[in-house]
Amino acid sequence: MIRLQDVSKLYGQQAILQNLQFHLGAGEFAFLQGRSGSGKSTLLKLLYRDIEDFSGQIEINGAPITQIPKYELRRQMGIIFQSFELLERKTVKETWLWQAKSWERRGSRSSLRPVVSWREWA
């Protein structure tokens, strides 16, 4: 269950999200769409804690999102961005493994690096 109550996010003086409220029940599927700059990516980044400075409350299964370790939180959700592309003739798993190996080779410090090493999944 995901619950947002009065969630707002500013970039400088610009409000990207303002007093957002919604509830997504366990097992429900959500499709997020909107025009460029409407806050879609910002909302997702809030949900997987890539952005942590916001006002309001976000809860996952009744717990404040800030009390859930990032690695645990990210293991419980799946997000596919519109720019996501599978490698030709590869499965989702094979594409993910290729990308995870790439992150490792580059020594990625991104907060989005995989929470499961490619060696565990291979």
C-alpha positions as CSV (number, residue, x, y, z in Angstrom):
1,M,0.0,0.0,0.0
2,I,1.3,3.4,-0.9
3,R,-0.3,6.6,0.6
4,L,0.6,10.2,-0.1
5,Q,-0.9,13.0,1.9
6,D,-0.3,16.6,1.1
7,V,3.0,15.9,-0.7
8,S,4.7,18.9,-2.2
9,K,8.1,19.3,-3.9
10,L,9.7,22.5,-4.9
11,Y,12.7,23.1,-7.2
12,G,13.8,26.6,-6.2
13,Q,10.6,28.6,-6.1
14,Q,8.8,26.3,-8.6
15,A,6.3,23.9,-7.2
16,I,6.5,20.6,-9.2
17,L,4.1,18.7,-6.9
18,Q,1.7,20.6,-4.7
19,N,-0.5,19.0,-2.0
20,L,-0.6,15.7,-3.9
21,Q,-2.8,13.0,-2.3
22,F,-3.5,9.4,-3.5
23,H,-3.7,5.9,-2.2
24,L,-2.6,2.8,-4.1
25,G,-3.7,-0.5,-2.5
26,A,-1.8,-3.7,-2.2
27,G,-1.7,-5.5,-5.6
28,E,-3.0,-2.5,-7.5
29,F,-1.3,-1.4,-10.7
30,A,-0.9,2.3,-11.6
31,F,-0.1,3.9,-14.9
32,L,1.4,7.4,-14.6
33,Q,1.2,9.8,-17.6
34,G,1.3,13.5,-18.1
35,R,2.9,16.3,-20.1
36,S,6.6,17.0,-19.9
37,G,7.5,18.8,-16.6
38,S,4.3,17.8,-14.8
39,G,6.2,15.9,-12.0
40,K,5.9,12.3,-13.1
41,S,9.6,11.5,-12.7
42,T,9.8,13.6,-9.5
43,L,6.9,11.5,-8.0
44,L,8.7,8.3,-8.9
45,K,12.0,9.5,-7.4
46,L,10.2,10.4,-4.2
47,L,8.7,6.9,-4.1
48,Y,12.1,5.1,-4.4
49,R,13.8,7.8,-2.3
50,D,16.1,9.2,-4.9
51,I,14.7,12.6,-3.7
52,E,14.2,13.0,0.0
53,D,13.5,16.7,0.5
54,F,9.7,17.1,0.3
55,S,6.9,18.2,2.5
56,G,3.9,16.0,3.4
57,Q,3.7,12.3,4.2
58,I,4.5,9.3,2.2
59,E,3.7,5.9,3.7
60,I,4.5,2.4,2.4
61,N,2.4,-0.3,4.1
62,G,1.6,2.1,6.9
63,A,5.2,3.1,7.6
64,P,6.7,6.5,6.9
65,I,8.9,6.1,3.8
66,T,11.9,7.7,5.6
67,Q,11.9,4.8,8.0
68,I,12.3,2.1,5.3
69,P,15.9,1.4,4.2
70,K,16.3,2.3,0.5
71,Y,17.5,-1.2,-0.5
72,E,14.4,-2.8,1.1
73,L,12.1,-0.2,-0.4
74,R,13.5,-0.6,-3.9
75,R,13.3,-4.4,-3.8
76,Q,9.5,-4.1,-3.3
77,M,8.7,-2.1,-6.4
78,G,9.1,-2.2,-10.1
79,I,9.3,0.9,-12.2
80,I,9.8,1.0,-16.0
81,F,10.5,4.4,-17.5
82,Q,9.3,5.2,-21.0
83,S,12.9,5.3,-22.3
84,F,13.5,1.7,-21.1
85,E,14.4,-0.5,-24.1
86,L,15.2,-4.1,-24.2
87,L,18.3,-5.2,-26.1
88,E,17.4,-6.8,-29.3
89,R,16.7,-10.5,-28.9
90,K,17.2,-10.3,-25.1
91,T,14.8,-10.9,-22.2
92,V,14.2,-8.4,-19.4
93,K,16.5,-10.4,-17.2
94,E,19.3,-10.5,-19.8
95,T,18.9,-6.7,-20.5
96,W,19.1,-6.0,-16.7
97,L,22.1,-8.2,-16.3
98,W,23.9,-6.4,-19.1
99,Q,23.2,-3.0,-17.6
100,A,24.2,-4.2,-14.1
101,K,27.5,-5.4,-15.4
102,S,27.9,-2.0,-17.1
103,W,27.3,-0.2,-13.8
104,E,29.8,-2.4,-12.1
105,R,32.5,-1.8,-14.8
106,R,32.1,1.9,-14.5
107,G,32.1,1.8,-10.7
108,S,28.7,3.5,-10.6
109,R,28.0,5.6,-7.5
110,S,24.4,6.2,-8.5
111,S,21.7,5.7,-5.9
112,L,19.9,3.8,-8.7
113,R,22.6,1.1,-9.0
114,P,21.1,-2.4,-8.6
115,V,20.2,-3.6,-5.1
116,V,20.8,-7.2,-6.2
117,S,24.2,-7.8,-7.7
118,W,24.2,-9.3,-11.2
119,R,26.2,-12.2,-9.8
120,E,23.3,-13.1,-7.4
121,W,20.8,-13.1,-10.2
122,A,22.8,-14.7,-13.0
